[in-house]
């Protein structure tokens, strides 16, 4: 399981992330602003209060948390089965 080790807020609801394996990249979260729980981010100052939680996830107070693995997939362009090999479909044998 990946953990986020560094986060830097960038303009336009983007975040520069670094993970525990030193992979780094930018994620654009602007498409979420104003939707559901992400209405909290309508105030850009709230978005800027992001921090890394105890499990390496991104958190905004106790109201929003984002899974580090999902963000890792966004940064790397990988598929879930690339980082979770157990998800690979095994062919059934008759």
C-alpha positions as CSV (number, residue, x, y, z in Angstrom):
1,X,0.0,0.0,0.0
2,X,1.3,3.4,-0.9
3,X,1.4,6.4,1.4
4,X,1.7,10.1,0.6
5,X,4.9,11.5,2.1
6,X,4.7,15.1,0.8
7,X,1.9,17.4,-0.4
8,X,2.1,20.9,-1.8
9,X,-0.9,23.0,-2.8
10,X,-0.7,24.4,-6.3
11,X,-3.1,27.0,-8.0
12,X,-6.3,25.7,-9.6
13,X,-7.1,23.0,-7.0
14,X,-4.1,21.0,-7.9
15,X,-1.7,19.2,-5.6
16,X,1.9,18.2,-6.0
17,X,2.3,14.8,-4.3
18,X,5.2,12.6,-3.4
19,X,4.7,9.0,-2.3
20,X,6.7,6.7,-0.1
21,X,8.4,5.1,-3.1
22,X,9.6,8.5,-4.3
23,X,7.1,8.7,-7.2
24,X,5.8,12.2,-7.6
25,X,3.4,14.1,-9.7
26,X,0.5,16.5,-9.8
27,X,-3.2,15.7,-9.4
28,X,-6.0,18.1,-10.5
29,X,-8.9,17.9,-8.2
30,X,-10.8,20.9,-9.7
31,X,-13.5,18.7,-11.2
32,X,-14.7,17.7,-7.7
33,X,-15.1,21.2,-6.3
34,X,-18.7,22.0,-5.3
35,X,-19.9,18.3,-5.7
36,X,-21.2,16.5,-2.6
37,X,-18.7,16.6,0.3
38,X,-16.4,18.6,-1.9
39,X,-18.6,21.7,-1.6
40,X,-16.3,22.3,1.3
41,X,-13.6,23.2,-1.2
42,X,-15.7,26.1,-2.7
43,X,-13.6,28.2,-0.3
44,X,-10.0,27.9,-1.7
45,X,-8.6,28.6,1.8
46,X,-10.2,25.4,3.0
47,X,-8.6,23.4,0.1
48,X,-5.2,24.8,1.1
49,X,-5.6,23.2,4.6
50,X,-4.9,19.8,3.3
51,X,-2.6,17.6,5.4
52,X,-1.4,14.0,5.4
53,X,-3.2,11.7,7.7
54,X,-1.8,8.9,9.8
55,X,-2.3,6.3,7.0
56,X,-0.7,8.4,4.3
57,X,-4.0,9.7,3.0
58,X,-4.9,13.3,2.3
59,X,-7.3,14.8,4.8
60,X,-9.3,18.0,5.3
61,X,-10.2,18.1,9.0
62,X,-12.5,15.2,9.7
63,X,-14.7,15.9,6.7
64,X,-12.8,14.7,3.6
65,X,-10.1,12.0,3.1
66,X,-8.7,10.8,-0.2
67,X,-7.2,7.3,-0.6
68,X,-3.5,7.4,-1.4
69,X,-3.8,4.4,-3.8
70,X,-6.4,6.2,-5.9
71,X,-4.2,9.3,-6.1
72,X,-1.2,7.1,-6.9
73,X,-3.1,5.7,-9.9
74,X,-3.9,9.2,-11.1
75,X,-0.3,10.3,-10.8
76,X,1.2,7.2,-12.5
77,X,-1.6,6.4,-15.0
78,X,-1.5,2.8,-13.7
79,X,-4.4,0.5,-13.4
80,X,-5.6,-1.0,-10.1
81,X,-4.3,-4.4,-11.0
82,X,-0.8,-2.9,-11.5
83,X,-0.5,-2.1,-7.9
84,X,-2.8,-4.8,-6.5
85,X,-1.8,-7.9,-8.4
86,X,-4.5,-10.0,-6.6
87,X,-7.0,-8.0,-8.8
88,X,-5.7,-9.7,-12.0
89,X,-8.3,-12.0,-13.4
90,X,-7.2,-15.6,-13.3
91,X,-8.7,-17.7,-16.1
92,X,-11.0,-20.5,-14.9
93,X,-10.1,-24.0,-15.8
94,X,-12.7,-26.6,-16.7
